[in-house]
Amino acid sequence: MQNQPTTQPPLFSILMPVYNAAATLEAAARSVLDQSQGDLELLLVDDGSADGSLELARSLAAADPRVRVFAQKNGGICAARNRALAEARGRYLGFCDDDDLYLPGALAAVTALIARTGADLIRTGYELRRQTADGRFVTLPHPAGTLCGLDPAPDGGAYLHFLRQSGPQFVWNAWYRREFFGALRFDGRCRAGLEDFVLNAAVYARGPRAVYDPVVTTRHFESAASTSRASAAAVAARVESLPLWAEAEHAAMAARCEAGARRRVWAARQAELVTFLMHQLRDSAAPRPAARAAWRALRRALAPLANPAPALDFLRVAGQNKKQAAALLLYAVRLQDLYAHLPNKEEELLT
């Protein structure tokens, strides 16, 4: 049984793909429904679960009219999110995975940012917890940025500053004005990650009025079975999606930057791709043949996008992120395997 929508659209549509999440779904859903800002709908899209998740989702809907449930054959997280996007009625769209949590006061903080800025895109801080081999969850530190905004007009310096302050471009710590988001959808060719990065690059290419606030709103879990983890199979699938990400980043750079800033911004965005792949290969302990194939794939993806940055410029990045500068230097001299030998604070925490 599906709840009938009300005539007045809520402020928020929170989109939650559900797949075999019987152990975590109720806590994730309650973290949304128990927000002090309750002007919302929660869309649960069951993606072919086989563990009772759909029945649990329907019981949540029976208890709270703000919950709407949809069921479909298994198509992956992109298909589930896209179904939710097609059904959403809220003025702002938010995403929460079926094993993540909205922290208390999250939507109240976002509502205040919307009221103050009228932004098309709100980004916030988050907690990242990764599961260790013995089952514990460890909080991984990451630097918080500073409060900043981004105007729609092309400005390469402002665009790069906003990206650096707001950090990795996930969707689960972001909220989007639905009217601005329009017909954008997740690319189903991203089978094991990168869909967030591809989609957000497309968002930036549209020229949103955006704001980033480091207030922590979301707790994201990477379990041993999470699609976020860098297993060998997941990394192989993500390598296939690298051209999609590279093309989307290049298109966003071209749309957001005046001609004089494009080389600098593109050097920084290439640094994101290079460093991402270095982390993935290191974390998955990829064998040498697989790593070599991955680097060939990235070079092929970047080659047609070289203009206006014909070479990776690690000196441009060095003043902002020394680790990325080292990654670019190793990539440029084709010694990228040495990145695995750099100090890794995350690995120390996880052991």
Residue frames as qw, qx, qy, qz and C-alpha x, y, z in Angstrom:
[[0.000, 0.889, 0.458, 0.000, 0.00, 0.00, 0.00],
 [0.453, 0.192, 0.019, 0.870, 1.40, 3.39, -0.99],
 [0.081, -0.619, -0.412, 0.663, 0.61, 6.65, 0.74],
 [0.348, 0.773, 0.427, 0.316, -1.24, 9.20, -1.32],
 [0.404, 0.106, -0.083, 0.905, 0.64, 12.48, -1.83],
 [0.029, -0.733, -0.443, 0.515, -0.69, 15.66, -0.29],
 [0.423, 0.833, 0.288, 0.210, -1.44, 18.72, -2.44],
 [0.090, -0.969, 0.230, -0.014, 1.20, 20.95, -0.83],
 [0.798, 0.356, -0.383, 0.298, 4.76, 19.99, -1.79],
 [0.710, -0.640, -0.090, 0.279, 7.06, 19.56, 1.20],
 [0.043, -0.919, 0.354, 0.171, 10.25, 21.53, 1.64],
 [0.107, -0.541, 0.820, 0.151, 12.43, 18.41, 1.33],
 [0.957, 0.142, -0.134, -0.212, 12.29, 15.19, -0.60],
 [0.316, -0.609, 0.727, 0.005, 14.82, 12.78, 0.90],
 [0.823, 0.352, -0.343, -0.284, 15.69, 10.01, -1.55],
 [0.458, -0.493, 0.727, -0.136, 16.80, 6.68, -0.11],
 [0.694, 0.275, -0.604, -0.278, 17.67, 3.68, -2.31],
 [0.687, -0.381, 0.516, -0.342, 17.14, 0.44, -0.43],
 [0.761, 0.321, -0.545, -0.145, 18.87, -2.85, -1.12],
 [0.807, -0.140, -0.537, 0.201, 19.09, -5.72, 1.39],
 [0.128, 0.446, -0.372, 0.804, 19.21, -3.23, 4.24],
 [0.635, -0.557, -0.480, -0.239, 16.94, -4.85, 6.81],
 [0.675, -0.329, -0.398, 0.527, 19.59, -4.38, 9.51],
 [0.323, -0.184, -0.080, 0.925, 20.08, -0.63, 8.97],
 [0.008, 0.485, 0.529, 0.696, 17.02, 0.74, 7.16],
 [0.364, -0.785, -0.500, -0.042, 14.90, 1.61, 10.18],
 [0.489, -0.583, -0.099, 0.642, 17.68, 3.60, 11.85],
 [0.284, 0.038, 0.374, 0.882, 18.44, 5.43, 8.60],
 [0.124, -0.594, -0.583, -0.540, 14.78, 6.25, 8.01],
 [0.446, -0.765, -0.426, 0.187, 14.18, 7.32, 11.61],
 [0.460, -0.341, 0.011, 0.820, 17.17, 9.68, 11.44],
 [0.046, 0.244, 0.427, 0.870, 15.29, 11.49, 8.66],
 [0.349, -0.611, -0.599, -0.383, 11.76, 11.28, 10.05],
 [0.545, -0.648, -0.407, 0.342, 12.81, 12.42, 13.54],
 [0.373, 0.210, 0.018, 0.904, 14.37, 15.67, 12.32],
 [0.017, -0.529, -0.453, 0.718, 13.10, 18.80, 14.04],
 [0.336, 0.392, -0.289, -0.806, 12.43, 20.17, 10.54],
 [0.479, 0.136, 0.860, -0.110, 9.65, 17.78, 9.63],
 [0.560, 0.644, 0.064, -0.516, 8.42, 19.38, 6.40],
 [0.019, 0.477, -0.813, -0.332, 9.58, 16.47, 4.26],
 [0.946, 0.129, 0.003, -0.298, 8.80, 13.32, 2.39],
 [0.352, -0.497, 0.782, 0.132, 10.99, 10.24, 2.52],
 [0.804, 0.399, -0.234, -0.375, 11.08, 8.21, -0.69],
 [0.543, -0.370, 0.754, 0.032, 12.18, 4.60, -0.20],
 [0.715, 0.469, -0.354, -0.379, 12.97, 2.79, -3.44],
 [0.755, -0.286, 0.590, -0.012, 13.47, -0.92, -2.88],
 [0.384, 0.640, -0.552, -0.372, 15.85, -2.17, -5.56],
 [0.819, 0.157, -0.520, -0.187, 14.95, -5.85, -5.58],
 [0.221, -0.517, 0.709, -0.426, 15.82, -6.68, -1.97],
 [0.721, -0.043, -0.666, -0.185, 15.64, -10.31, -0.84],
 [0.375, 0.025, -0.733, 0.567, 15.94, -9.85, 2.93],
 [0.230, -0.679, -0.668, 0.199, 12.65, -8.29, 4.02],
 [0.213, -0.181, -0.034, 0.960, 13.67, -4.68, 3.37],
 [0.200, -0.299, -0.492, -0.793, 10.58, -4.01, 1.25],
 [0.494, -0.579, -0.643, -0.080, 8.24, -5.23, 3.99],
 [0.443, -0.450, -0.338, 0.698, 10.07, -3.06, 6.51],
 [0.084, 0.021, 0.213, 0.973, 9.80, -0.06, 4.19],
 [0.342, -0.448, -0.586, -0.582, 6.07, -0.62, 3.84],
 [0.511, -0.589, -0.575, 0.249, 5.65, -0.82, 7.60],
 [0.305, -0.277, -0.120, 0.903, 7.44, 2.52, 7.93],
 [0.114, -0.194, -0.413, -0.883, 5.05, 4.00, 5.36],
 [0.436, -0.540, -0.683, -0.229, 2.04, 2.61, 7.19],
 [0.493, -0.562, -0.445, 0.492, 3.19, 4.36, 10.37],
 [0.172, -0.594, 0.017, 0.786, 4.11, 7.73, 8.83],
 [0.568, 0.719, 0.395, -0.063, 2.29, 9.34, 5.86],
 [0.084, 0.886, -0.331, -0.315, 5.46, 11.20, 4.90],
 [0.377, -0.341, 0.815, 0.277, 7.02, 7.92, 3.75],
 [0.761, 0.477, -0.072, -0.434, 6.42, 6.80, 0.16],
 [0.581, -0.298, 0.741, 0.160, 7.57, 3.38, -1.01],
 [0.684, 0.565, -0.269, -0.375, 8.40, 2.16, -4.51],
 [0.732, -0.251, 0.623, 0.113, 9.62, -1.26, -5.57],
 [0.614, 0.667, -0.307, -0.290, 11.50, -2.29, -8.69],
 [0.971, 0.093, -0.055, 0.211, 13.70, -5.05, -10.03],
 [0.609, -0.584, 0.171, 0.509, 17.34, -4.79, -9.09],
 [0.572, 0.755, 0.128, 0.293, 18.99, -2.14, -11.26],
 [0.597, 0.091, -0.211, 0.768, 21.62, -0.63, -9.00],
 [0.229, -0.560, -0.387, 0.696, 21.87, 2.55, -6.97],
 [0.001, -0.144, 0.300, 0.943, 21.66, 4.85, -10.00],
 [0.275, -0.330, -0.738, -0.521, 18.39, 3.29, -11.16],
 [0.355, -0.581, -0.683, 0.263, 16.93, 3.47, -7.64],
 [0.183, -0.459, -0.162, 0.854, 17.89, 7.11, -7.18],
 [0.080, 0.001, -0.483, -0.872, 16.57, 7.99, -10.62],
 [0.292, -0.500, -0.780, -0.239, 13.22, 6.40, -9.78],
 [0.308, -0.622, -0.488, 0.529, 13.08, 8.49, -6.63],
 [0.119, -0.266, 0.156, 0.944, 13.97, 11.62, -8.61],
 [0.162, -0.252, -0.673, -0.677, 11.06, 10.93, -10.95],
 [0.402, -0.592, -0.695, -0.073, 8.67, 10.69, -7.98],
 [0.364, -0.293, -0.396, 0.790, 10.01, 13.51, -5.77],
 [0.001, -0.822, -0.470, -0.322, 7.76, 16.50, -5.06],
 [0.474, -0.707, -0.204, 0.483, 9.81, 18.51, -2.56],
 [0.225, 0.972, -0.063, -0.021, 11.29, 21.91, -3.23],
 [0.023, 0.741, -0.671, 0.017, 14.75, 20.58, -2.31],
 [0.943, 0.103, -0.309, -0.073, 16.20, 17.15, -2.96],
 [0.270, -0.684, 0.653, -0.182, 18.43, 15.34, -0.49],
 [0.797, 0.195, -0.564, -0.095, 20.00, 11.88, -0.53],
 [0.476, -0.539, 0.610, -0.332, 20.52, 9.45, 2.31],
 [0.469, 0.230, -0.840, -0.146, 21.84, 5.92, 1.86],
 [0.785, -0.372, -0.340, -0.362, 20.06, 3.06, 3.58],
 [0.797, -0.284, -0.376, 0.379, 22.88, 2.60, 6.10],
 [0.299, 0.300, -0.173, 0.889, 23.64, 6.28, 6.74],
 [0.259, -0.671, -0.599, 0.351, 22.27, 8.74, 9.29],
 [0.046, 0.744, 0.087, 0.661, 21.12, 12.34, 9.26],
 [0.362, -0.087, -0.595, 0.712, 22.40, 13.86, 12.50],
 [0.112, -0.760, -0.586, 0.259, 19.95, 15.71, 14.79],
 [0.037, -0.819, -0.063, 0.570, 19.31, 19.24, 13.54],
 [0.453, -0.042, 0.595, 0.663, 20.63, 18.51, 10.05],
 [0.185, 0.591, 0.624, 0.476, 17.58, 19.68, 8.12],
 [0.198, -0.915, -0.275, 0.217, 17.06, 22.65, 10.45],
 [0.404, -0.554, 0.303, 0.662, 20.60, 23.79, 9.61],
 [0.321, 0.179, 0.665, 0.651, 19.96, 23.32, 5.89],
 [0.031, 0.807, 0.576, 0.127, 16.64, 25.18, 6.14],
 [0.271, -0.848, -0.054, 0.452, 18.42, 28.13, 7.75],
 [0.374, -0.292, 0.508, 0.719, 20.98, 28.17, 4.92],
 [0.219, 0.490, 0.707, 0.461, 18.19, 28.10, 2.33],
 [0.095, -0.897, -0.421, 0.093, 16.38, 30.96, 4.05],
 [0.341, -0.753, 0.130, 0.548, 19.57, 33.02, 4.27],
 [0.242, -0.401, 0.593, 0.655, 20.95, 32.39, 0.79],
 [0.709, 0.503, 0.123, -0.479, 18.21, 31.05, -1.48],
 [0.084, -0.515, 0.779, 0.348, 20.90, 28.74, -2.89],
 [0.804, 0.255, -0.344, -0.413, 20.29, 26.16, -5.58],
 [0.821, 0.098, -0.526, 0.197, 22.85, 23.87, -3.93],
 [0.484, -0.757, 0.317, -0.303, 23.67, 23.46, -0.24],
 [0.773, 0.197, -0.558, 0.231, 26.76, 21.48, 0.82],
 [0.556, -0.748, 0.203, -0.301, 27.67, 20.67, 4.43],
 [0.002, 0.545, -0.820, 0.177, 30.22, 18.82, 6.52],
 [0.910, -0.074, -0.277, -0.300, 29.98, 15.11, 7.30],
 [0.518, -0.522, 0.671, -0.094, 31.40, 12.26, 9.35],
 [0.730, 0.369, -0.527, -0.230, 32.95, 9.29, 7.56],
 [0.619, -0.429, 0.614, -0.236, 33.11, 5.97, 9.40],
 [0.629, 0.405, -0.623, -0.228, 34.86, 2.96, 7.87],
 [0.928, -0.303, 0.107, -0.189, 34.64, -0.62, 9.09],
 [0.071, -0.659, 0.749, 0.020, 37.84, -2.35, 10.12],
 [0.494, 0.190, -0.830, -0.175, 38.73, -6.00, 9.56],
 [0.159, -0.108, -0.891, 0.411, 37.54, -6.88, 13.09],
 [0.129, -0.630, -0.744, -0.181, 34.14, -5.21, 12.57],
 [0.220, -0.626, -0.312, 0.680, 34.72, -1.90, 14.38],
 [0.341, 0.823, 0.298, 0.343, 33.79, 1.42, 12.77],
 [0.518, -0.357, -0.051, 0.775, 36.53, 4.04, 12.87],
 [0.208, 0.936, 0.202, -0.200, 36.00, 7.73, 12.17],
 [0.684, 0.197, 0.209, 0.670, 38.33, 8.86, 9.41],
 [0.141, -0.719, -0.121, 0.670, 39.51, 12.45, 9.79],
 [0.468, 0.494, 0.418, 0.602, 39.19, 14.86, 6.92],
 [0.203, -0.162, -0.145, 0.955, 39.82, 18.60, 6.88],
 [0.164, 0.775, 0.584, -0.177, 36.74, 20.80, 7.14],
 [0.340, 0.438, 0.254, 0.793, 36.54, 23.75, 4.81],
 [0.045, -0.296, -0.337, 0.893, 35.42, 27.26, 5.63],
 [0.346, 0.688, 0.553, -0.320, 32.02, 28.81, 5.00],
 [0.090, -0.312, 0.442, 0.836, 31.84, 30.05, 1.41],
 [0.593, 0.570, 0.422, -0.382, 29.48, 30.63, -1.48],
 [0.344, -0.040, 0.669, 0.657, 29.49, 30.38, -5.24],
 [0.404, 0.555, 0.128, -0.716, 27.63, 32.66, -7.64],
 [0.799, 0.427, 0.422, -0.032, 26.27, 31.54, -11.03],
 [0.398, 0.880, -0.223, -0.133, 28.58, 33.76, -13.08],
 [0.900, 0.232, -0.187, 0.320, 31.73, 32.12, -14.53],
 [0.157, -0.870, 0.401, -0.240, 34.63, 32.72, -12.15],
 [0.804, 0.215, -0.539, 0.130, 37.38, 30.12, -12.17],
 [0.176, 0.364, -0.637, 0.657, 38.98, 31.30, -8.95],
 [0.553, -0.217, 0.341, -0.729, 35.69, 31.21, -7.03],
 [0.907, 0.076, -0.261, -0.321, 34.77, 27.84, -8.52],
 [0.664, 0.262, -0.628, 0.311, 38.06, 26.25, -7.55],
 [0.077, -0.333, 0.574, -0.744, 37.91, 27.77, -4.07],
 [0.739, -0.156, 0.127, -0.644, 34.40, 26.40, -3.53],
 [0.901, 0.126, -0.404, -0.099, 35.39, 22.89, -4.63],
 [0.462, 0.322, -0.653, 0.507, 38.44, 22.90, -2.38],
 [0.275, -0.289, 0.487, -0.777, 36.50, 24.09, 0.65],
 [0.793, -0.064, 0.093, -0.599, 33.53, 21.74, 0.18],
 [0.435, -0.350, 0.829, -0.025, 35.65, 18.63, -0.38],
 [0.110, 0.033, 0.929, 0.351, 34.76, 15.45, -2.29],
 [0.420, 0.054, -0.152, -0.893, 31.57, 15.95, -4.25],
 [0.019, 0.215, 0.972, -0.094, 29.24, 13.35, -2.76],
 [0.311, -0.434, -0.438, -0.723, 25.45, 13.68, -2.90],
 [0.576, -0.511, -0.636, 0.050, 24.65, 12.50, 0.61],
 [0.346, -0.524, -0.316, 0.711, 25.85, 15.76, 2.21],
 [0.018, -0.059, 0.303, 0.951, 24.18, 18.01, -0.35],
 [0.305, 0.604, 0.663, -0.320, 20.69, 19.36, -1.04],
 [0.186, 0.045, 0.537, 0.822, 19.53, 20.60, -4.45],
 [0.425, 0.376, 0.215, -0.795, 16.68, 22.91, -5.42],
 [0.600, 0.253, 0.757, 0.060, 14.48, 20.59, -7.45],
 [0.472, 0.839, 0.192, -0.190, 13.52, 23.26, -10.00],
 [0.062, 0.821, -0.517, -0.237, 17.21, 23.91, -10.66],
 [0.486, -0.257, 0.829, 0.102, 18.11, 20.19, -10.71],
 [0.579, 0.434, -0.261, -0.639, 15.56, 19.67, -13.48],
 [0.940, 0.221, -0.124, -0.228, 16.03, 16.60, -15.67],
 [0.156, 0.620, -0.754, 0.152, 19.52, 15.69, -14.41],
 [0.955, -0.195, -0.014, -0.222, 19.85, 12.01, -13.60],
 [0.528, -0.559, 0.627, 0.123, 22.52, 9.59, -12.37],
 [0.522, 0.525, -0.584, -0.333, 24.48, 7.84, -15.11],
 [0.939, -0.165, 0.194, -0.230, 23.74, 4.11, -14.88],
 [0.784, 0.464, -0.358, 0.205, 27.07, 3.31, -16.52],
 [0.019, -0.575, 0.627, -0.525, 28.69, 4.09, -13.15],
 [0.788, -0.183, -0.548, -0.214, 28.25, 0.59, -11.75],
 [0.760, -0.351, -0.419, 0.352, 30.32, 0.81, -8.57],
 [0.380, -0.672, -0.128, 0.623, 30.76, 4.45, -7.64],
 [0.277, -0.081, 0.307, 0.907, 31.70, 7.80, -9.25],
 [0.030, 0.653, 0.664, 0.363, 28.04, 8.50, -9.98],
 [0.274, -0.834, -0.297, 0.377, 28.11, 11.27, -7.35],
 [0.351, -0.480, 0.267, 0.759, 31.11, 12.97, -8.95],
 [0.207, 0.243, 0.675, 0.666, 29.71, 12.74, -12.48],
 [0.080, -0.770, -0.615, -0.150, 26.35, 14.14, -11.43],
 [0.308, -0.808, -0.181, 0.469, 27.75, 17.00, -9.36],
 [0.332, -0.216, 0.409, 0.822, 30.02, 18.09, -12.20],
 [0.063, 0.485, 0.678, 0.549, 26.89, 18.33, -14.36],
 [0.245, -0.835, -0.461, 0.175, 25.24, 20.40, -11.61],
 [0.355, -0.615, 0.076, 0.700, 28.14, 22.86, -11.54],
 [0.288, 0.114, 0.577, 0.756, 28.09, 23.17, -15.34],
 [0.036, -0.725, -0.628, -0.282, 24.58, 24.61, -14.95],
 [0.157, 0.419, -0.149, 0.882, 25.87, 27.49, -12.83],
 [0.488, -0.648, -0.584, -0.016, 24.16, 27.06, -9.46],
 [0.179, -0.724, 0.299, -0.595, 24.07, 29.58, -6.68],
 [0.820, -0.136, -0.538, 0.142, 25.76, 27.42, -4.06],
 [0.298, -0.766, 0.371, -0.431, 26.79, 27.61, -0.41],
 [0.735, 0.024, -0.635, 0.236, 29.05, 25.41, 1.71],
 [0.444, -0.704, 0.284, -0.476, 28.83, 25.33, 5.50],
 [0.355, 0.338, -0.850, 0.193, 31.13, 22.99, 7.47],
 [0.612, -0.235, 0.446, -0.609, 28.36, 22.19, 9.96],
 [0.048, 0.146, -0.982, -0.110, 28.28, 18.38, 10.23],
 [0.653, 0.050, 0.052, -0.754, 24.89, 17.01, 9.15],
 [0.907, 0.192, -0.248, -0.280, 25.49, 13.46, 7.94],
 [0.482, -0.498, 0.721, -0.004, 27.19, 10.31, 9.17],
 [0.764, 0.439, -0.358, -0.307, 28.27, 8.10, 6.28],
 [0.730, -0.370, 0.574, -0.039, 29.24, 4.48, 6.90],
 [0.561, 0.510, -0.607, -0.238, 31.53, 2.40, 4.75],
 [0.847, -0.277, 0.407, -0.199, 30.94, -1.18, 5.84],
 [0.422, -0.332, 0.777, 0.328, 33.02, -4.11, 4.67],
 [0.446, 0.383, 0.776, 0.228, 30.33, -4.83, 2.06],
 [0.183, 0.795, 0.187, -0.548, 29.72, -1.19, 1.08],
 [0.675, 0.622, 0.276, 0.286, 29.80, -0.17, -2.57],
 [0.010, 0.981, -0.185, 0.055, 32.03, 2.71, -1.41],
 [0.671, -0.544, 0.457, 0.210, 34.88, 0.36, -0.50],
 [0.354, 0.716, -0.516, -0.311, 37.80, -0.15, -2.85],
 [0.824, -0.077, 0.562, 0.023, 37.62, -3.85, -3.58],
 [0.308, -0.229, 0.684, 0.620, 39.39, -5.18, -6.66],
 [0.243, 0.506, 0.776, 0.286, 36.08, -5.67, -8.49],
 [0.016, 0.900, 0.351, -0.259, 34.81, -2.22, -7.52],
 [0.219, -0.671, 0.323, 0.631, 38.01, -0.52, -8.64],
 [0.316, 0.054, 0.769, 0.553, 37.86, -2.31, -11.99],
 [0.153, 0.723, 0.661, 0.130, 34.30, -1.04, -12.49],
 [0.117, -0.895, -0.121, 0.412, 35.26, 2.49, -11.46],
 [0.344, -0.358, 0.521, 0.694, 38.14, 2.51, -13.93],
 [0.263, 0.422, 0.749, 0.438, 35.55, 1.92, -16.66],
 [0.025, -0.885, -0.465, 0.012, 33.69, 5.03, -15.44],
 [0.443, -0.481, 0.043, 0.755, 36.75, 7.32, -15.33],
 [0.218, 0.207, 0.465, 0.833, 36.10, 8.75, -18.83],
 [0.189, -0.746, -0.571, -0.287, 32.59, 9.77, -17.74],
 [0.458, -0.764, -0.222, 0.396, 33.96, 11.62, -14.73],
 [0.444, -0.238, 0.254, 0.825, 36.79, 13.23, -16.69],
 [0.112, 0.432, 0.556, 0.701, 34.40, 14.44, -19.41],
 [0.293, -0.815, -0.489, -0.101, 31.93, 15.81, -16.85],
 [0.496, -0.645, -0.079, 0.577, 34.67, 17.65, -14.95],
 [0.368, -0.022, 0.382, 0.848, 36.06, 19.13, -18.16],
 [0.027, -0.617, -0.575, -0.536, 32.62, 20.31, -19.27],
 [0.397, -0.829, -0.360, 0.158, 32.01, 21.92, -15.85],
 [0.499, -0.422, 0.106, 0.749, 35.42, 23.64, -15.98],
 [0.246, 0.234, 0.488, 0.804, 34.68, 25.03, -19.45],
 [0.178, -0.731, -0.546, -0.368, 31.26, 26.32, -18.36],
 [0.502, -0.796, -0.287, 0.181, 32.36, 27.80, -15.02],
 [0.565, -0.493, 0.141, 0.647, 35.71, 29.38, -15.89],
 [0.327, 0.901, -0.115, -0.260, 36.77, 32.36, -17.92],
 [0.828, 0.494, -0.224, 0.141, 39.47, 31.54, -20.48],
 [0.190, 0.721, -0.526, 0.408, 42.36, 32.79, -18.34],
 [0.517, -0.452, 0.584, -0.432, 41.51, 30.47, -15.43],
 [0.936, 0.117, -0.118, -0.310, 40.86, 27.24, -17.31],
 [0.629, 0.414, -0.616, 0.232, 44.40, 25.89, -17.28],
 [0.066, -0.382, 0.674, -0.629, 44.72, 26.35, -13.53],
 [0.716, -0.101, 0.322, -0.611, 41.31, 24.87, -12.73],
 [0.908, 0.236, -0.271, -0.215, 41.73, 21.92, -15.05],
 [0.405, 0.437, -0.723, 0.349, 45.11, 21.09, -13.53],
 [0.312, -0.259, 0.640, -0.653, 43.42, 20.94, -10.13],
 [0.838, 0.070, 0.141, -0.522, 40.52, 18.81, -11.34],
 [0.769, 0.361, -0.528, -0.007, 42.90, 16.38, -13.06],
 [0.074, 0.415, -0.754, 0.503, 44.67, 16.15, -9.72],
 [0.670, -0.127, 0.403, -0.610, 41.41, 14.91, -8.20],
 [0.918, 0.247, -0.170, -0.261, 41.17, 12.10, -10.75],
 [0.555, 0.472, -0.638, 0.252, 44.81, 11.09, -10.38],
 [0.138, -0.366, 0.700, -0.598, 44.77, 11.11, -6.58],
 [0.804, -0.038, 0.199, -0.559, 41.44, 9.26, -6.49],
 [0.897, 0.277, -0.329, -0.104, 42.84, 6.44, -8.61],
 [0.333, 0.467, -0.701, 0.424, 46.02, 6.26, -6.54],
 [0.439, -0.270, 0.569, -0.641, 43.95, 5.87, -3.38],
 [0.891, 0.098, 0.022, -0.443, 41.72, 3.24, -4.98],
 [0.779, 0.376, -0.497, 0.070, 44.62, 1.13, -6.20],
 [0.120, 0.429, -0.712, 0.543, 46.43, 1.41, -2.88],
 [0.555, -0.201, 0.465, -0.660, 43.38, 0.61, -0.75],
 [0.925, 0.155, 0.005, -0.346, 42.41, -2.40, -2.87],
 [0.508, -0.480, 0.681, 0.220, 46.01, -3.71, -3.04],
 [0.784, 0.563, 0.015, -0.259, 45.51, -4.07, -6.78],
 [0.819, -0.113, 0.385, 0.411, 48.04, -6.39, -8.46],
 [0.230, -0.485, 0.344, 0.771, 50.55, -4.74, -10.76],
 [0.176, 0.217, 0.746, 0.605, 48.88, -5.78, -14.07],
 [0.044, -0.770, -0.635, -0.034, 45.54, -4.35, -12.92],
 [0.239, -0.776, -0.085, 0.578, 47.21, -1.14, -11.77],
 [0.261, -0.231, 0.519, 0.780, 49.02, -0.72, -15.08],
 [0.087, 0.471, 0.763, 0.434, 45.74, -1.22, -16.95],
 [0.143, -0.833, -0.477, 0.242, 44.03, 1.35, -14.72],
 [0.241, -0.645, 0.139, 0.712, 46.69, 3.99, -15.39],
 [0.199, 0.052, 0.678, 0.706, 46.48, 3.37, -19.12],
 [0.002, -0.672, -0.720, -0.172, 42.72, 3.85, -18.91],
 [0.183, -0.835, -0.250, 0.455, 43.09, 7.16, -17.07],
 [0.253, -0.410, 0.392, 0.784, 45.66, 8.46, -19.55],
 [0.127, 0.310, 0.760, 0.557, 43.33, 7.55, -22.42],
 [0.086, -0.785, -0.608, 0.079, 40.46, 9.33, -20.66],
 [0.225, -0.795, -0.058, 0.561, 42.46, 12.52, -20.14],
 [0.470, -0.073, 0.499, 0.724, 44.20, 12.61, -23.52],
 [0.180, 0.570, 0.564, 0.570, 41.35, 14.12, -25.59],
 [0.269, -0.904, -0.331, -0.035, 40.70, 16.67, -22.84],
 [0.660, -0.163, -0.095, 0.727, 44.27, 18.01, -22.66],
 [0.123, 0.369, 0.149, 0.909, 43.39, 21.43, -24.08],
 [0.246, 0.901, -0.184, 0.307, 43.62, 23.94, -22.37],
 [0.496, -0.713, 0.490, -0.073, 45.98, 22.16, -19.94],
 [0.752, 0.460, -0.457, -0.117, 48.36, 20.17, -22.14],
 [0.542, 0.202, -0.726, 0.371, 50.33, 18.86, -19.15],
 [0.628, -0.659, -0.411, 0.050, 49.61, 18.08, -15.54],
 [0.198, 0.674, -0.267, 0.659, 50.97, 21.05, -13.61],
 [0.672, -0.424, -0.555, 0.246, 51.83, 19.82, -10.13],
 [0.323, 0.016, -0.263, 0.909, 53.38, 23.17, -9.17],
 [0.311, -0.380, -0.210, -0.846, 49.97, 24.83, -9.51],
 [0.743, -0.444, -0.434, -0.249, 48.56, 22.32, -7.04],
 [0.620, 0.035, -0.563, 0.545, 51.47, 22.27, -4.59],
 [0.016, -0.282, 0.301, -0.911, 50.45, 25.43, -2.78],
 [0.646, -0.269, -0.044, -0.713, 47.05, 23.96, -1.93],
 [0.940, -0.194, 0.170, -0.224, 47.54, 20.25, -1.39],
 [0.067, -0.676, 0.724, 0.124, 51.00, 18.75, -1.03],
 [0.596, -0.029, 0.802, -0.040, 49.76, 15.17, -1.25],
 [0.676, 0.650, 0.326, -0.124, 48.01, 15.87, -4.52],
 [0.237, 0.872, -0.392, -0.173, 51.11, 17.62, -5.81],
 [0.327, -0.440, 0.833, 0.077, 53.18, 14.52, -5.00],
 [0.683, 0.298, 0.660, -0.100, 50.58, 12.35, -6.73],
 [0.553, 0.814, 0.052, -0.171, 50.71, 14.48, -9.86],
 [0.020, 0.774, -0.614, -0.153, 54.50, 14.47, -9.93],
 [0.481, -0.190, 0.856, 0.026, 54.62, 10.67, -9.63],
 [0.669, 0.537, 0.494, -0.144, 51.97, 10.38, -12.34],
 [0.378, 0.878, -0.181, -0.230, 53.84, 12.74, -14.66],
 [0.060, 0.651, -0.751, -0.093, 57.07, 10.73, -14.39],
 [0.830, 0.064, -0.458, -0.311, 55.16, 7.40, -14.53],
 [0.311, 0.178, -0.823, 0.441, 56.18, 6.31, -11.06],
 [0.538, -0.420, -0.066, -0.728, 52.65, 6.37, -9.65],
 [0.817, -0.222, -0.533, 0.008, 53.11, 3.01, -7.87],
 [0.414, 0.144, -0.517, 0.736, 55.35, 4.81, -5.37],
 [0.372, -0.482, -0.007, -0.793, 52.29, 6.62, -4.01],
 [0.830, -0.356, -0.399, -0.157, 51.47, 3.50, -2.00],
 [0.703, -0.069, -0.419, 0.570, 54.63, 4.11, 0.03],
 [0.027, -0.511, 0.132, -0.849, 53.66, 7.61, 1.18],
 [0.046, 0.039, 0.757, -0.650, 52.47, 7.94, 4.82],
 [0.408, -0.355, -0.623, -0.566, 48.84, 6.86, 5.16],
 [0.226, -0.208, 0.548, -0.778, 47.08, 8.06, 8.31],
 [0.784, -0.045, -0.094, -0.612, 43.87, 6.23, 7.39],
 [0.780, 0.142, -0.609, 0.012, 45.65, 2.89, 7.26],
 [0.206, 0.236, -0.701, 0.641, 47.11, 3.50, 10.73],
 [0.484, -0.134, 0.320, -0.803, 43.62, 4.14, 12.12],
 [0.843, 0.076, -0.226, -0.483, 42.16, 1.03, 10.52],
 [0.655, 0.216, -0.705, 0.165, 44.74, -1.41, 11.91]]
